Amino acid sequence: MESLIAYWTGRYEQAARLAQAGRRHWAPGSIGARLASLEARALAIAGDRVGAVAALADAERSREAMSGHDEVPGIFAFPAAKQFAYAGTTNLAVGGREHVQQAIASAGSAIRLYRSAEDDDQSVGDLFAAHVDLARGHLLLGDLDGTQAMLGFVFDSPPDRMSASIVRRLTALGRELGGPQYGGAAQAAHLRERLQHTVVLAASPAAHPPELPT
């Protein structure tokens, strides 16, 4: 929890250190995969590409080493779908074509797993995050059609279901769509306008839901 709080308050290196500290204490279940994934995501945002990739590999090994399900389910568990969502965000932050393609694959896996899960095991926040990551992944590959398709889930969803972290992601994506590399393309401009409209609606006090770190 301390690592999550540090991450969402912009203290990425501290978030990584706290996750590393937790990893020194062995425990059964999915906590090892969670801590390694937290470390990977924080290191990637902090600019440590090598460390992030290594931590991602540790998360995968921890998942493979699990001997069964978590004894305590619910918010204390770290389902595979969430791990894929973290991996998508991490690979996007690492950057480079290969990692962007891995991010697209991971985010897609997260969406498929969440959609096939029981209602109690679905995470609206992770579904939004994975769709935004997919959209940004396609954008980084120069695929505006793919970006538009992935944003369909966001545009079709009620703004009051979007957390503050999703609003920040959408705002950042809108800024990227305004970049010079898109040369004022009509499709990019249209997507940016729709994102700005969605952000305004989602950021209004009436629409803003309480949010737990994730």
Summary of the structure (lengths in Angstrom):
residues: 214
radius of gyration: 17.1
end to end distance: 8.9
largest distance: 53.1
contacts: 681
relative contact order: 0.09
helix: 75%
strand: 0%
